[in-house]
Amino acid sequence: MKERRSTFDFEALSRKYGFRIVEDACQAHGALWKMRPAGTFGDVGVFSFYPTKNMTTGEGGMVVSSDEELLEEVRTLRNQGQRGRYEYAALGYNFRMTSIAAAIGRVQLKKLTTFNEMRRRRAEIYRELLDDVDGIVLPKEVKGAHHVYHQFTVRVKGGLRERLIEHLKQHGVGYGVYYPRLLYDYQPLKRFAPPGDLPEARRASLEVLSLPVHPGVSEHDVRKIAEIIKSFMRERG
Ligand SMILES: *Cc1c(COP(=O)(O)O)cnc(C)c1O
């Protein structure tokens, strides 16, 4: 296997070339890399609290940083550009989180570790039951990583994904395809299209399939889902 580049390379590069890193940790609440929490690798980290995420406030999110100046700027932008009451220092927005949303978040935060452990347990069951199934490639948890499985995304080989999806639908099993297209397939980003295509990314978009891994699905159901996939792949539909 090829050596994976460590995240620290980005930090070295950012020092060398003087750019700042915004870490998208929107699916990684509680994830660790070598004991270091997601969200702490860049100059600034962002989390989403959208309902499907590992924890939620209904809508909204959070910006984290240890750069006090940057945080002051973020707070100003959030509050219509005000540094103090009617002290407009910038053209800002209303990105304020409501107290009601924050109250939900405080309760969710207490449950986050349990939720994440439940996700990890479900991932472990899939891994046990689907490990030896031909045509299904499971996500790996590399050494040093503590994954929190916002998604449990497998690769379905042999062009069988759409047929497997049909099979899951027939059995009332939820699924997701994250993501079905590449960024530059979409009109607003077409101008970023590379010459030729990106074949590995394209292949991934055609093979990825996310299985239910959230705390709302029981371990029993996870076992059943794994069995449904297993028997389909054995019989190839
Ligand atoms: C959900 C998500 C976002 C967007 O979060 P919002 O709260 O909907 O703005 C961005 N990046 C990643 C990786 C996400 O999973």
The ligand as an SDF file (V2000), in Angstrom:
LIG
                    3D

 15 15  0  0  0  0  0  0  0  0999 V2000
  -22.6900   18.9910    6.0460 C   0  0  0  0  0  0  0  0  0  0  0  0
  -21.3940   19.4300    5.4880 C   0  0  0  0  0  0  0  0  0  0  0  0
  -21.1660   20.7560    5.1180 C   0  0  0  0  0  0  0  0  0  0  0  0
  -22.2380   21.8140    5.1680 C   0  0  0  0  0  0  0  0  0  0  0  0
  -22.7230   22.0530    6.4320 O   0  0  0  0  0  0  0  0  0  0  0  0
  -23.9930   23.0220    6.5950 P   0  0  0  0  0  0  0  0  0  0  0  0
  -24.2570   23.0700    8.0630 O   0  0  0  0  0  0  0  0  0  0  0  0
  -25.1140   22.4200    5.8020 O   0  0  0  0  0  0  0  0  0  0  0  0
  -23.5590   24.3390    6.0240 O   0  0  0  0  0  0  0  0  0  0  0  0
  -19.9150   21.0940    4.6480 C   0  0  0  0  0  0  0  0  0  0  0  0
  -18.9360   20.1700    4.5240 N   0  0  0  0  0  0  0  0  0  0  0  0
  -19.1300   18.8870    4.8550 C   0  0  0  0  0  0  0  0  0  0  0  0
  -18.0030   17.9090    4.7190 C   0  0  0  0  0  0  0  0  0  0  0  0
  -20.3590   18.4810    5.3350 C   0  0  0  0  0  0  0  0  0  0  0  0
  -20.5480   17.1940    5.6530 O   0  0  0  0  0  0  0  0  0  0  0  0
  1  2  1  0
  2  3  1  0
  2 14  2  0
  3  4  1  0
  3 10  2  0
  4  5  1  0
  5  6  1  0
  6  7  2  0
  6  8  1  0
  6  9  1  0
 10 11  1  0
 11 12  2  0
 12 13  1  0
 12 14  1  0
 14 15  1  0
M  END
$$$$
